[in-house]
């Protein structure tokens, strides 16, 4: 989830006002895979949904804000960091492991949002 890209936001025009975010947004489930590993296999290993996205519904009212302040909402979820290992056979029968660079996954939770000033 990109902290610079909220799923919804609103800006108060006059000091002492509030604003309400009411929006629905599809939040993408992101899964990295290397070595030709199937993304569905990675999702199963991480125990996350096989779906590609979650719909997050937003409805929150800001506290009292100053003119020009922006209230924003971000989708919540779980972040994962992991590495893949693949074994290669050599001509003399040895197996050599090759370990991927760190991969990341984000599993959105369609029932939770985080709100705050942008």
C-alpha positions as CSV (number, residue, x, y, z in Angstrom):
1,X,0.0,0.0,0.0
2,X,1.4,3.3,-1.0
3,X,1.2,5.7,2.0
4,X,1.2,8.7,-0.5
5,X,-1.9,7.4,-2.2
6,X,-5.0,7.2,0.1
7,X,-8.1,5.5,-1.1
8,X,-10.1,8.6,-0.5
9,X,-9.7,12.1,0.9
10,X,-11.5,15.4,1.5
11,X,-10.2,19.0,2.2
12,X,-11.9,21.5,4.5
13,X,-12.5,24.9,3.0
14,X,-13.1,26.9,6.1
15,X,-11.6,26.7,9.6
16,X,-13.6,24.8,12.2
17,X,-15.3,22.6,9.6
18,X,-15.3,18.8,9.2
19,X,-15.6,16.6,6.2
20,X,-16.9,13.1,5.6
21,X,-15.3,10.5,3.4
22,X,-17.8,8.1,1.9
23,X,-16.3,6.0,-0.8
24,X,-15.8,2.5,-2.1
25,X,-12.5,1.5,-3.5
26,X,-10.9,-1.7,-4.8
27,X,-7.6,-2.3,-3.1
28,X,-5.2,-4.5,-5.0
29,X,-3.6,-7.6,-3.4
30,X,0.1,-7.5,-4.4
31,X,2.2,-10.6,-4.4
32,X,5.8,-10.8,-5.7
33,X,7.2,-14.1,-7.1
34,X,10.5,-15.1,-8.7
35,X,12.0,-18.1,-10.3
36,X,8.8,-18.8,-12.2
37,X,6.9,-19.6,-8.9
38,X,3.2,-19.4,-9.4
39,X,1.6,-16.5,-7.6
40,X,-1.3,-18.8,-6.4
41,X,1.3,-21.0,-4.8
42,X,2.8,-18.0,-2.9
43,X,-0.7,-16.9,-1.8
44,X,-1.4,-20.4,-0.4
45,X,1.9,-20.4,1.4
46,X,1.1,-17.0,3.0
47,X,-2.5,-18.1,3.7
48,X,-4.0,-15.1,1.9
49,X,-6.9,-15.0,-0.5
50,X,-6.5,-16.1,-4.1
51,X,-8.5,-13.0,-5.2
52,X,-6.6,-10.2,-6.9
53,X,-8.3,-7.4,-4.8
54,X,-10.6,-6.4,-2.0
55,X,-13.3,-3.8,-2.0
56,X,-12.9,-1.4,0.9
57,X,-15.9,0.8,1.9
58,X,-15.0,4.1,3.6
59,X,-17.3,6.2,5.7
60,X,-15.6,8.4,8.3
61,X,-16.0,12.0,9.5
62,X,-12.9,14.1,10.3
63,X,-12.4,15.9,13.5
64,X,-12.6,19.7,13.4
65,X,-10.0,20.9,10.9
66,X,-8.3,24.2,9.9
67,X,-8.9,25.6,6.4
68,X,-7.0,23.7,3.8
69,X,-6.3,20.6,5.9
70,X,-7.0,17.3,4.2
71,X,-8.5,14.2,5.9
72,X,-7.6,10.9,4.2
73,X,-8.3,7.2,4.4
74,X,-6.0,4.3,3.6
75,X,-6.9,0.6,3.2
76,X,-5.5,-1.6,5.9
77,X,-4.0,-5.1,5.6
78,X,-1.1,-7.3,6.2
79,X,2.4,-6.9,4.7
80,X,4.7,-9.9,4.1
81,X,8.4,-10.0,3.3
82,X,9.9,-13.3,2.1
83,X,12.5,-15.0,-0.1
84,X,12.1,-17.9,-2.5
85,X,14.7,-20.7,-2.7
86,X,15.3,-22.8,-5.8
87,X,17.7,-25.7,-6.1
88,X,19.8,-26.3,-9.2
89,X,21.5,-29.6,-10.0
90,X,25.1,-29.4,-11.3
91,X,26.6,-31.8,-13.8
92,X,28.3,-33.7,-11.0
93,X,25.1,-34.2,-9.1
94,X,25.4,-31.5,-6.4
95,X,22.5,-29.3,-5.8
96,X,23.1,-25.6,-5.3
97,X,20.5,-23.3,-3.8
98,X,19.7,-20.0,-5.4
99,X,17.9,-17.5,-3.1
100,X,15.8,-14.7,-4.5
101,X,16.0,-11.1,-3.4
102,X,13.4,-10.1,-0.8
103,X,9.9,-10.3,-2.2
104,X,6.9,-8.4,-0.8
105,X,3.2,-9.0,-0.6
106,X,0.2,-6.9,0.6
107,X,-3.0,-8.6,1.6
108,X,-5.8,-5.9,2.0
109,X,-8.5,-6.2,4.6
110,X,-11.7,-4.9,3.2
111,X,-13.2,-4.4,6.7
112,X,-10.6,-1.9,8.0
113,X,-9.4,1.5,7.2
114,X,-7.0,4.0,8.8
115,X,-7.8,7.7,8.7
116,X,-5.6,10.8,9.4
117,X,-4.3,14.1,8.1
118,X,-2.6,14.0,4.8
